[in-house]
Amino acid sequence: MPSNILKITTAFVGLTLFSCGLVCAQPEIQGIAPQYSPKISQWLAELETKKNVVAAHKTKGVSSPAHKAVSSNHAAGSQVVKKTGQGPDKISVDFYKVDIHNVFRLLGEVSGKNIVVDEDVTGTLTLALKDVPWRFVLDVIKNLKDLSSIERHNTIMIYPSSKKITWVGEAGKESGSLTIAKKPKLKKKALTVKRKGRQTTPVHQIIEAKKYLDMASAQEASGNYVDALKFYKKASDLWPDNATISKKAASLALGPVSDPITALNYAKRALKSDPKDGDAALFAAIAYARLGKRDEARAMFERALADSPDSYEVLYNYTVFCFSQKLDRKAMRLIRRLEAQFPVSPDVMAIKAQILERLNHVGEAIKEYRAILNSGRDVTMELKMFASARIKELQASGN
């Protein structure tokens, strides 16, 4: 599914937080839908009996046993696809608890595309859209059911987003064969869209939210972060169970906009959607810290650490918080975890050296400051000057 990843860098006490990713579907308007029978129930019957749609034009108004059978089913679950008169590519749909495979068969007839659906795609669909391109209908269905697609040679393959598809034949191999493999589980390093439980936001609100996401992305790209945050907030208000949008708003509020109250509110909204989201807990912790709520911040940092124990961002920012609150022994335990799991950072070395000073381990502090001076070009001149000044002061004090 086409998507854009929107990124923003936030800061806490002069230190870096990783960015929040947002997947925004970009519906495309392509293709021209073919003509078909205006008698929807008859058309559905023809699909069930694999009749040619073109033949339906020659028999308009003719009732058949198949027609009657589908008409009776139609009363139990509304299944409507019709042209709207708003252009050759615009349709309206009205599905109520319709098997998703039948929906894709209908879209195949409307679009003129060959549609292949993976056997793991299951479930029913309730959907009502008016005057939209068929590709937009496809994008909405993919979003609701967490599906992806790939298109080649007038054929669209639909498959779960949790799978990886390889279309063989692109590089001299036998044309037309498909292979599907499960994606390996990767260690999460950035925010990703999570779907927990059933989607509850109405489709029309999702469509409206995506309009605001487009506007937010444009404003953010131009550096207008205040308006970008405003549009992200509107999108999140319309689509409250999309935790990624809520985290994006929180991330931007913690960054260039510097609005910790907004950051806290939207981080808590993301946690409501997924109570075990370590990134959302981290944003809430930083927001509490900036608001001066020490106990709440520490509790939320612990929650983030429990949910994401191997996250550099959580360990790093919790270390900074503990250092700022003079929780030195806790900070040292976090630093040891950072040193064991990640490359050595001059910033962490500086924090460690200052904690060692406060714990009266002066000799070890001097060694740490000297290590900073010998760390190479990646260390800033300001940090080297600070380390050099601390060494001189500690040596002059006679410790």
TORLUM-395731 format. One record per residue (C-alpha): x, y, z; chain; residue number from 1. Coordinates in steps of 0.2 Angstrom, whole numbers. Each point is the difference from the previous one (the first is absolute). Layout:
N
<atom <X, Y, Z>, 'A', NUM> ...
//
This chain:
399
<atom <0, 0, 0>, 'A', 1> <atom <8, 17, -5>, 'A', 2> <atom <5, 10, 15>, 'A', 3> <atom <10, 15, 6>, 'A', 4> <atom <10, -1, 16>, 'A', 5> <atom <0, 17, 9>, 'A', 6> <atom <14, 3, 12>, 'A', 7> <atom <4, 13, 13>, 'A', 8> <atom <14, 1, 13>, 'A', 9> <atom <-4, 5, 18>, 'A', 10> <atom <12, 5, 14>, 'A', 11> <atom <0, -2, 19>, 'A', 12> <atom <12, 10, 10>, 'A', 13> <atom <11, 3, -15>, 'A', 14> <atom <0, -19, -5>, 'A', 15> <atom <-7, -9, -15>, 'A', 16> <atom <-16, -11, -1>, 'A', 17> <atom <-3, -11, -15>, 'A', 18> <atom <-14, 5, -12>, 'A', 19> <atom <-18, -5, -1>, 'A', 20> <atom <-5, -8, -17>, 'A', 21> <atom <-18, 2, -7>, 'A', 22> <atom <-7, -10, -14>, 'A', 23> <atom <-11, 10, -10>, 'A', 24> <atom <-9, -8, -15>, 'A', 25> <atom <0, 10, -16>, 'A', 26> <atom <-15, -6, -10>, 'A', 27> <atom <3, 0, -19>, 'A', 28> <atom <-13, 4, -13>, 'A', 29> <atom <4, -11, -15>, 'A', 30> <atom <-9, -11, -13>, 'A', 31> <atom <-17, 1, -7>, 'A', 32> <atom <-13, -11, 6>, 'A', 33> <atom <-9, -11, -13>, 'A', 34> <atom <-19, 1, -3>, 'A', 35> <atom <-11, -13, 8>, 'A', 36> <atom <-18, -5, 3>, 'A', 37> <atom <-9, 14, 11>, 'A', 38> <atom <-10, -15, 8>, 'A', 39> <atom <12, -2, 15>, 'A', 40> <atom <-8, -16, 6>, 'A', 41> <atom <0, -8, -17>, 'A', 42> <atom <18, 5, -2>, 'A', 43> <atom <5, -8, 16>, 'A', 44> <atom <-10, -16, -5>, 'A', 45> <atom <10, 0, -16>, 'A', 46> <atom <16, 1, 10>, 'A', 47> <atom <-5, -15, 10>, 'A', 48> <atom <-4, -10, -15>, 'A', 49> <atom <16, 6, -9>, 'A', 50> <atom <-10, 8, -15>, 'A', 51> <atom <7, 13, -11>, 'A', 52> <atom <-4, 17, 6>, 'A', 53> <atom <-2, 6, -18>, 'A', 54> <atom <-14, -12, -3>, 'A', 55> <atom <-10, 9, 14>, 'A', 56> <atom <-1, 15, -12>, 'A', 57> <atom <-9, -10, -12>, 'A', 58> <atom <-13, -7, 13>, 'A', 59> <atom <-4, 16, 10>, 'A', 60> <atom <-16, -2, 10>, 'A', 61> <atom <0, -19, -2>, 'A', 62> <atom <-3, -9, 16>, 'A', 63> <atom <8, -17, 3>, 'A', 64> <atom <1, -13, 14>, 'A', 65> <atom <17, 6, 4>, 'A', 66> <atom <-7, 18, 1>, 'A', 67> <atom <-13, -5, 12>, 'A', 68> <atom <12, -10, 11>, 'A', 69> <atom <12, 15, 2>, 'A', 70> <atom <-15, 12, 3>, 'A', 71> <atom <-5, -10, 15>, 'A', 72> <atom <18, 0, 6>, 'A', 73> <atom <1, 19, -3>, 'A', 74> <atom <-14, 3, 13>, 'A', 75> <atom <11, -8, 13>, 'A', 76> <atom <15, 10, -4>, 'A', 77> <atom <1, 15, -11>, 'A', 78> <atom <12, -2, -14>, 'A', 79> <atom <0, 15, -12>, 'A', 80> <atom <12, 6, -13>, 'A', 81> <atom <-5, 13, -12>, 'A', 82> <atom <6, 14, -11>, 'A', 83> <atom <-3, 18, 6>, 'A', 84> <atom <0, 10, -16>, 'A', 85> <atom <14, 10, 7>, 'A', 86> <atom <13, -6, -13>, 'A', 87> <atom <4, -17, -7>, 'A', 88> <atom <11, -5, 15>, 'A', 89> <atom <-11, 5, 14>, 'A', 90> <atom <-11, -13, 9>, 'A', 91> <atom <-11, -2, 15>, 'A', 92> <atom <1, -15, 11>, 'A', 93> <atom <-11, -7, 14>, 'A', 94> <atom <5, -16, 8>, 'A', 95> <atom <-7, -7, 16>, 'A', 96> <atom <9, -15, 8>, 'A', 97> <atom <5, -6, -18>, 'A', 98> <atom <14, -14, -2>, 'A', 99> <atom <16, 10, -4>, 'A', 100> <atom <4, -12, -15>, 'A', 101> <atom <-17, 5, -8>, 'A', 102> <atom <4, 18, 2>, 'A', 103> <atom <17, -2, -9>, 'A', 104> <atom <-9, -10, -14>, 'A', 105> <atom <-12, 15, -2>, 'A', 106> <atom <15, 12, 0>, 'A', 107> <atom <8, -11, -13>, 'A', 108> <atom <-15, 2, -12>, 'A', 109> <atom <-2, 18, 3>, 'A', 110> <atom <19, 4, -3>, 'A', 111> <atom <3, -13, -14>, 'A', 112> <atom <15, -6, 10>, 'A', 113> <atom <4, -18, 4>, 'A', 114> <atom <0, -1, 19>, 'A', 115> <atom <8, -14, 9>, 'A', 116> <atom <-3, -2, 19>, 'A', 117> <atom <11, -9, 12>, 'A', 118> <atom <-9, -14, 9>, 'A', 119> <atom <5, 8, 17>, 'A', 120> <atom <-11, 15, -4>, 'A', 121> <atom <-17, -4, 9>, 'A', 122> <atom <-14, 8, 8>, 'A', 123> <atom <-15, 11, -4>, 'A', 124> <atom <-1, 19, -4>, 'A', 125> <atom <-13, 13, 3>, 'A', 126> <atom <4, 16, -10>, 'A', 127> <atom <-10, 14, -8>, 'A', 128> <atom <9, 13, -11>, 'A', 129> <atom <-8, 12, -12>, 'A', 130> <atom <8, 8, -16>, 'A', 131> <atom <18, -7, 2>, 'A', 132> <atom <12, -8, -12>, 'A', 133> <atom <1, -19, 1>, 'A', 134> <atom <18, 1, 4>, 'A', 135> <atom <-5, 10, 16>, 'A', 136> <atom <-12, -14, 5>, 'A', 137> <atom <14, -12, -2>, 'A', 138> <atom <11, 11, 11>, 'A', 139> <atom <-13, 1, 13>, 'A', 140> <atom <-3, -18, 1>, 'A', 141> <atom <19, -3, 1>, 'A', 142> <atom <2, 12, 14>, 'A', 143> <atom <-15, -8, 10>, 'A', 144> <atom <6, -18, -2>, 'A', 145> <atom <19, 4, 1>, 'A', 146> <atom <3, -6, -18>, 'A', 147> <atom <13, 4, -13>, 'A', 148> <atom <0, -2, -19>, 'A', 149> <atom <11, -1, -15>, 'A', 150> <atom <-5, 3, -18>, 'A', 151> <atom <8, -7, -15>, 'A', 152> <atom <-6, -3, -18>, 'A', 153> <atom <-18, 5, 3>, 'A', 154> <atom <-1, -12, 16>, 'A', 155> <atom <-1, 6, 18>, 'A', 156> <atom <6, -12, 14>, 'A', 157> <atom <-8, 3, 17>, 'A', 158> <atom <8, -7, 15>, 'A', 159> <atom <2, 3, 19>, 'A', 160> <atom <13, 13, 5>, 'A', 161> <atom <8, -12, 11>, 'A', 162> <atom <6, -10, -15>, 'A', 163> <atom <13, 4, -13>, 'A', 164> <atom <-4, -3, -19>, 'A', 165> <atom <13, -2, -13>, 'A', 166> <atom <-6, 1, -18>, 'A', 167> <atom <11, -12, -10>, 'A', 168> <atom <4, 4, -18>, 'A', 169> <atom <7, 17, 1>, 'A', 170> <atom <18, -5, -2>, 'A', 171> <atom <0, -13, -13>, 'A', 172> <atom <-9, -13, 10>, 'A', 173> <atom <-16, -10, -5>, 'A', 174> <atom <-13, 13, -2>, 'A', 175> <atom <-16, 0, 9>, 'A', 176> <atom <4, -10, 16>, 'A', 177> <atom <-3, 7, 18>, 'A', 178> <atom <9, -5, 16>, 'A', 179> <atom <-5, 6, 17>, 'A', 180> <atom <10, -1, 15>, 'A', 181> <atom <-3, 5, 18>, 'A', 182> <atom <10, 16, 6>, 'A', 183> <atom <13, -3, 13>, 'A', 184> <atom <-3, 8, 16>, 'A', 185> <atom <11, 15, 2>, 'A', 186> <atom <5, 10, 15>, 'A', 187> <atom <-10, 16, 0>, 'A', 188> <atom <11, 16, -1>, 'A', 189> <atom <-13, 12, -5>, 'A', 190> <atom <-18, 4, 2>, 'A', 191> <atom <-11, -11, -11>, 'A', 192> <atom <-19, -1, -3>, 'A', 193> <atom <-8, -13, 12>, 'A', 194> <atom <-17, -7, -2>, 'A', 195> <atom <-6, -6, 17>, 'A', 196> <atom <-17, -8, -1>, 'A', 197> <atom <-14, 5, -11>, 'A', 198> <atom <-1, 16, -10>, 'A', 199> <atom <-14, 11, 8>, 'A', 200> <atom <2, 17, -9>, 'A', 201> <atom <-14, 2, -13>, 'A', 202> <atom <7, 0, -18>, 'A', 203> <atom <-6, 18, -3>, 'A', 204> <atom <11, 6, 14>, 'A', 205> <atom <15, -9, -6>, 'A', 206> <atom <-2, 8, -17>, 'A', 207> <atom <-1, 17, 8>, 'A', 208> <atom <14, -3, 11>, 'A', 209> <atom <11, -5, -15>, 'A', 210> <atom <-3, 17, -8>, 'A', 211> <atom <6, 9, 16>, 'A', 212> <atom <16, -12, 0>, 'A', 213> <atom <4, 6, -18>, 'A', 214> <atom <-2, 18, 6>, 'A', 215> <atom <11, -4, 15>, 'A', 216> <atom <13, -8, -10>, 'A', 217> <atom <1, 15, -12>, 'A', 218> <atom <1, 13, 15>, 'A', 219> <atom <14, -11, 8>, 'A', 220> <atom <10, -1, -16>, 'A', 221> <atom <0, 19, -1>, 'A', 222> <atom <5, 2, 18>, 'A', 223> <atom <-16, 7, 6>, 'A', 224> <atom <-1, -12, 15>, 'A', 225> <atom <-14, 10, 9>, 'A', 226> <atom <-12, -3, -14>, 'A', 227> <atom <6, -17, -3>, 'A', 228> <atom <-4, -5, 19>, 'A', 229> <atom <-17, 8, -2>, 'A', 230> <atom <-4, -11, -15>, 'A', 231> <atom <7, -16, 9>, 'A', 232> <atom <-11, 4, 15>, 'A', 233> <atom <-15, 1, -11>, 'A', 234> <atom <4, -16, -9>, 'A', 235> <atom <3, -9, 17>, 'A', 236> <atom <-17, 7, 7>, 'A', 237> <atom <-9, -7, -15>, 'A', 238> <atom <10, -17, 0>, 'A', 239> <atom <3, -2, 19>, 'A', 240> <atom <4, -19, -1>, 'A', 241> <atom <15, 3, -11>, 'A', 242> <atom <14, 1, 12>, 'A', 243> <atom <13, 5, -13>, 'A', 244> <atom <-9, 16, -3>, 'A', 245> <atom <-1, 4, 18>, 'A', 246> <atom <18, -4, 3>, 'A', 247> <atom <5, 11, -15>, 'A', 248> <atom <-10, 15, 8>, 'A', 249> <atom <9, -4, 16>, 'A', 250> <atom <17, -1, -8>, 'A', 251> <atom <-2, 17, -9>, 'A', 252> <atom <-7, 8, 16>, 'A', 253> <atom <16, -5, 9>, 'A', 254> <atom <11, 6, -14>, 'A', 255> <atom <0, 17, -9>, 'A', 256> <atom <-17, 5, 7>, 'A', 257> <atom <5, -3, 18>, 'A', 258> <atom <-18, -3, 7>, 'A', 259> <atom <2, -13, 13>, 'A', 260> <atom <-19, 0, 5>, 'A', 261> <atom <-5, -5, -18>, 'A', 262> <atom <14, -13, 0>, 'A', 263> <atom <-7, -8, 16>, 'A', 264> <atom <-18, 0, -6>, 'A', 265> <atom <4, -8, -16>, 'A', 266> <atom <13, -12, 7>, 'A', 267> <atom <-14, -6, 13>, 'A', 268> <atom <-12, -2, -15>, 'A', 269> <atom <12, -12, -8>, 'A', 270> <atom <2, -9, 16>, 'A', 271> <atom <-18, -2, 1>, 'A', 272> <atom <0, -9, -17>, 'A', 273> <atom <15, -11, 5>, 'A', 274> <atom <5, 0, 18>, 'A', 275> <atom <16, -9, -3>, 'A', 276> <atom <7, 13, -13>, 'A', 277> <atom <17, 4, 6>, 'A', 278> <atom <2, 15, -11>, 'A', 279> <atom <-16, 8, 6>, 'A', 280> <atom <5, -3, 18>, 'A', 281> <atom <17, 9, -4>, 'A', 282> <atom <-9, 15, -7>, 'A', 283> <atom <-11, 1, 15>, 'A', 284> <atom <15, -1, 11>, 'A', 285> <atom <9, 14, -8>, 'A', 286> <atom <-15, 11, 0>, 'A', 287> <atom <-3, -3, 19>, 'A', 288> <atom <19, 4, 3>, 'A', 289> <atom <-2, 16, -10>, 'A', 290> <atom <-15, 4, 11>, 'A', 291> <atom <10, -2, 15>, 'A', 292> <atom <-10, -16, 6>, 'A', 293> <atom <14, -10, 6>, 'A', 294> <atom <-9, -15, 7>, 'A', 295> <atom <-12, -2, -15>, 'A', 296> <atom <15, 2, -12>, 'A', 297> <atom <10, -14, 10>, 'A', 298> <atom <-15, -12, 0>, 'A', 299> <atom <-3, 3, -19>, 'A', 300> <atom <19, -3, -3>, 'A', 301> <atom <-1, -16, 9>, 'A', 302> <atom <-16, -5, -10>, 'A', 303> <atom <10, 4, -16>, 'A', 304> <atom <15, -10, 6>, 'A', 305> <atom <-11, -15, 4>, 'A', 306> <atom <-9, 0, -17>, 'A', 307> <atom <17, 4, -10>, 'A', 308> <atom <14, -6, 10>, 'A', 309> <atom <12, 0, -14>, 'A', 310> <atom <-4, 17, -7>, 'A', 311> <atom <15, 12, -1>, 'A', 312> <atom <-12, 15, 0>, 'A', 313> <atom <-9, -6, 17>, 'A', 314> <atom <17, -4, 8>, 'A', 315> <atom <8, 16, -5>, 'A', 316> <atom <-14, 12, 4>, 'A', 317> <atom <-3, -9, 17>, 'A', 318> <atom <19, 2, 4>, 'A', 319> <atom <-1, 19, -4>, 'A', 320> <atom <-16, 2, 11>, 'A', 321> <atom <8, -10, 15>, 'A', 322> <atom <16, 11, -2>, 'A', 323> <atom <-10, 16, 0>, 'A', 324> <atom <-9, -6, 16>, 'A', 325> <atom <16, -6, 8>, 'A', 326> <atom <-6, -18, 1>, 'A', 327> <atom <18, -4, -3>, 'A', 328> <atom <0, -19, 4>, 'A', 329> <atom <-15, -3, -11>, 'A', 330> <atom <9, 10, -14>, 'A', 331> <atom <15, -11, 2>, 'A', 332> <atom <-10, -16, -2>, 'A', 333> <atom <-8, 7, -16>, 'A', 334> <atom <17, 5, -7>, 'A', 335> <atom <7, -17, 3>, 'A', 336> <atom <-14, -7, -10>, 'A', 337> <atom <3, 13, -14>, 'A', 338> <atom <19, -5, 0>, 'A', 339> <atom <-4, -18, -1>, 'A', 340> <atom <-12, 1, -15>, 'A', 341> <atom <5, 15, -10>, 'A', 342> <atom <15, 9, -7>, 'A', 343> <atom <9, 12, 12>, 'A', 344> <atom <-7, 18, -1>, 'A', 345> <atom <10, 15, 5>, 'A', 346> <atom <-16, 8, 8>, 'A', 347> <atom <-3, -16, 11>, 'A', 348> <atom <19, 1, 5>, 'A', 349> <atom <-2, 18, 5>, 'A', 350> <atom <-15, -4, 11>, 'A', 351> <atom <9, -15, 8>, 'A', 352> <atom <15, 11, 4>, 'A', 353> <atom <-11, 13, 9>, 'A', 354> <atom <-9, -14, 10>, 'A', 355> <atom <17, -7, 5>, 'A', 356> <atom <4, 17, 6>, 'A', 357> <atom <-16, 1, 10>, 'A', 358> <atom <4, -17, 8>, 'A', 359> <atom <17, 6, 4>, 'A', 360> <atom <9, -12, -11>, 'A', 361> <atom <11, 13, -7>, 'A', 362> <atom <14, -11, -7>, 'A', 363> <atom <-13, -9, -11>, 'A', 364> <atom <-8, 16, -5>, 'A', 365> <atom <17, 7, -6>, 'A', 366> <atom <3, -16, -10>, 'A', 367> <atom <-17, 2, -8>, 'A', 368> <atom <3, 18, -5>, 'A', 369> <atom <17, -5, -7>, 'A', 370> <atom <-9, -13, -10>, 'A', 371> <atom <-11, 14, -7>, 'A', 372> <atom <15, 10, -5>, 'A', 373> <atom <8, -15, -9>, 'A', 374> <atom <-16, -5, -9>, 'A', 375> <atom <4, 8, -17>, 'A', 376> <atom <-9, 12, -12>, 'A', 377> <atom <-17, -5, 4>, 'A', 378> <atom <1, 9, 17>, 'A', 379> <atom <-6, 18, -1>, 'A', 380> <atom <13, 14, 5>, 'A', 381> <atom <-12, 6, 14>, 'A', 382> <atom <0, -18, 8>, 'A', 383> <atom <19, -1, -2>, 'A', 384> <atom <2, 17, 8>, 'A', 385> <atom <-12, -5, 14>, 'A', 386> <atom <9, -16, 4>, 'A', 387> <atom <17, 9, 0>, 'A', 388> <atom <-7, 13, 12>, 'A', 389> <atom <-6, -14, 12>, 'A', 390> <atom <16, -9, 0>, 'A', 391> <atom <10, 16, 5>, 'A', 392> <atom <-13, 4, 13>, 'A', 393> <atom <0, -17, 8>, 'A', 394> <atom <19, -1, 0>, 'A', 395> <atom <2, 17, 7>, 'A', 396> <atom <-12, -4, 14>, 'A', 397> <atom <13, -13, 6>, 'A', 398> <atom <-12, -15, -2>, 'A', 399> 
//
